[in-house]
Amino acid sequence: MTSKQTDAAGGDLQLAGLVKRFGTFVAVDDVTLTVPQGSFFALLGPSGCGKTTTLRMVAGLELPTHGRVQIGDADITTKKPYQRPVNTVFQSYALFPHLNIFDNVAFGLRRRGQRKVHDQVVDMLQLVQLEGFERRKPVQLSGGQQQRVALARAIINRPQVLLLDEPLGALDLKLRRQMQLELKRIQTEVGLTFVHVTHDQEEAMTMADTIAVMNQGSIEQIGHPTDLYDNPATTFVANFLGQSNLLDGQITGQQGDVVTLDVHGARVSMPAGRCRASGRAAYVGVRPEKMRIAPGSEDQGAGSNGSNRLHGTVTDSSFIGVSTQYLVRTAWGQEVTVFCQNIGPGERIAPGQTVWLVWDPAHTFALDAAGDIHAGAEVDEDAAEPDPLGAAR
């Protein structure tokens, strides 16, 4: 199969003012976004945030309370699932156990009345690297192989949009990481629009061109994975997408493109373009791996060479292979997390030792202090979006 062979004419997927209510509960609240044709787009958020309900409205499995779903110039908001140029791959795979792999993949084509399906099925099995498995039954395949069959069965119908609902959730960690790379390879090769729903931050960042982070039915931020990680717009995004240290601060001034802040008596600077605070009060943010840790007493803190610096005491250290994780208590009692990569034979810093935390001002971001500083840090993965038929999803 040549690259982009299954690319279908259609256009961008557009959601406009999408709302879904179940009784008094608002599962999706005014979601508006555009998924560019041919892109890999991820809806990321904790269980119960509305991402699966959004996907089901695109698939036609739920009707919106308000709003519009459109692909290119075609409004598909009220169309039946089978009338939409959309296919869905579920976490359960939903393969037919009585059919062999060839017939599972050929099912959609035959249902549409096509008789000559052999070459298309063979091409698809080559795409998902399952050539030679045609006569096996699903039960004879591993979980990853079954997932590839489900993908082949969906892609062979050449939908304009392929929806993936937590497709890797049933796999173990090693296989899930392998399949992340496989999914991205397949999407790049066939050129279809993929919309992937997941609560796994690493999964979304590994595969997606663009991520929409959802929380409580709304979109918190949309952007490229590196943009969301390096420059989060809200405390929820900062805490949910990775881990962040958020410190109380006050903006003290701006000179050119540099903003200065006071963090409990310490002077901190940062690029003005990374400051999202609307008033003087701000949460000063820095990722744990962006910090360096160095032994030293408070009177050795001079000569910071333009770096941001805080003084503290190590309260805990944990060796986790590629890095050592330190917890450092600041003078005002807040604990800060630091990840130090284990790249040399240097000695670990023991709890109780005084240290300096040092980081580049360019790695600093500031968020509005009106937000919840703990938002996204501890999400309830046991929560579920309500199902009108009583089934959680």
Secondary structure, 3 states (H helix, E strand, C coil): CCCCCCCCCCCCEEEEEEEEEECCEEEEEEEEEEECCCCEEEEECCCCCCHHHHHHHHHCCCCCCEEEEEECCEECCCCCHHHCCEEEEECCCCCCCCCCHHHHHHHHHHHCCCCCCHHHHHHHHHHCCCCCCCCCCHHHCCHHHHHHHHHHHHHCCCCCEEEEECCCCCCCHHHHHHHHHHHHHHHHHHCCEEEEEECCHHHHHHHCCEEEEEECCEEEEEECHHHHHHCCCCHHHHHHCCCCEEEEEEEEEEECCEEEEEECCEEEEEEHHHECCCCCEEEEEECHHHCEEEECCHHHCCCCCCCEEEEEEEEEEEECCCEEEEEEEECCCCEEEEEEECCCCCCCCCCCCEEEEEECHHHCEEEECCCCCCCCCCCCCCCCCCCCCCCCC
